[in-house]
Amino acid sequence: MTQRNHWLLVTIALACTYFIWGSTYLAIKYAIESFPPFVMVGLRFTIAGSLVYVSLRLLGHAPPTRVQWRGAALVGLLLPVLGNGTVSHVQLHVSSSVAALAIATAPIWMAIFSSLWGHKISRREWLGIAIGLIGILLLNTRGSLQGDWVSACLLMFAAACWSLGSVWGKHLSMPSGLMGAASQMLCGGLIAFLFSIAFGEHMPAQVSPRAWVALGFMIVPGSIIAFSAYHWLLHHVRPLVASSNTFVNPVVAFVVGVWFADEQIYLMEYISLAVILVGVFLVLTATKEAVPDEQIV
């Protein structure tokens, strides 16, 4: 694959995570009007993972080994369940745009977790981390999360779990290509059902048409396309670049939330967004390593 074609694929994959995932925050809001959060996450990722897995097996791809299933289960727990599932739960109490804003700290967490595998955090990255945390502090003390420290802590927990899974997944035994994404989604979906049982959730007796449409959007574009694109990015660019979707997702979520759901965005949310994005920008541009590994190209 030529360098030009590689970066074309990187651009397409990033665009999928930027705009599709930026819209899924509103889709989650509509889906949890009918589905309990972890039931919704279970349905979303089990169906998406099963569709991709069965398709790949029919095309002749080898199934994951036991060790690879173990790695997929760990990443599935951290990303779809503790990451996406926690965000879905918090959106019972906060708007989709505010949830996306808090998750914008993911690259900051990635910089921290990458240091566990030898990445040396530069002064510029430390500055970005500090500025990003200031933005979160503003959101928690003056914005929509004011006084709601439980939701704020859960959103930070979700961002940290997503980031840890993204970084750790590169060092775990995992199936190659789309089979890796399929196994992670399938494991994550099944684990989410276990969480739903533990929290006493049940399948709803009635589901609104809007919730079905939202769930369908999250299964096909939001999981089969965007999650697979994210998995591909994690294995072709450094984690901080792969997670740069969180730089754009809050903006997309803000626009979608205001246009389609009449969500109210206050001045402090815009200020917090600007501060957080400055921090994320410093982290993402801290080094010149935003190129694919030579052995992958």
Secondary structure by P-SEA (a helix, b strand, c coil): ccaaaaaaaaaaaaaaaaccccaaaaaaaaaaccccaaaaaaaaaaaaaaaaaaaaaaaccccccaaaaaaaaaaaaaccccaaaaaaaacccccaaaaaaaacaaaaaaaaaaaaacccccaaaaaaaaaaaaaaaaaacccccccaaaaaaaaaaaaaaaaaaaaaaaaccccccaaaaaaaaaaaaaaaaaaaaaacccccccccaaaaaaaaaaaccccccaaaaaaaaaacccccccccccccaaaaaaaaaaacccccccaaaaaaaaaaaaaaaaaaacccccccccccc
